[in-house]
Amino acid sequence: MVIGVPIGEVDTYSRRLAKTINFGVLYGMGIYGLALDTGLSPAEASKFIELYWSRYPAVRAFMDRTLEEGREKGYVSTLLGRRRYSPELKSRNGGIRQQAERMAINAPVQGTAADIIKIAMNRLHDEMATRGAKSRMLLQVHDELLFEVAKSELQSMRDLVCETMEGAMELSVPLKVEVKYGKNWGEMQTI
């Protein structure tokens, strides 16, 4: 929707561009920053930013509410209530205040994502132990989990990971999980 391409036609470049626009605009990236990060011309970047705000006015409303809450309370919160204190939101120094605004907008989004992945990790750990799984959870990288999976458990682990991660927290939008496997990062395939 961000770049006007039907979902079936989204390729790697389109996905990266949309992701850069979404996160860049959300965290205050301007025309020149977006142009630099994407390879777009400043005029194209400007059009994308204008289009973004016209298509997603609720994002602007969220940002405004978050900053208002942060200034009023002195902190912002994740959906589960973890706080990030931001007294710099009231700074008279524009640069310090703008940096605090970016962090205050980022904290509920990234912090809630961190809450969700940790809930999923705890539930996966417990369920794998209950099942006596041979597979092991090895690593978290942002919103991804890396497992060492026994061949005999590939399908059951796929199902467990999808079910657990997608059900980690009830939101107004669905959490979608993509599971890949392979002997190394270069050989990963979707299952």
Secondary structure, 3 states (H helix, E strand, C coil): CCCCCCHHHCCHHHHHHHHHHHHHHHCCCCHHHHHHHHCCCHHHHHHHHHHHHHHCHHHHHHHHHHHHHHHHHCEEECCCCCEEECHHHHCCCHHHHHHHHHHHHHHHHHHHHHHHHHHHHHHHHHHHHHHCCCCEEEEEECCEEEEECCHHHHHHHHHHHHHHHHCCCCCCCCCCCCCEECCCHHHCEEC
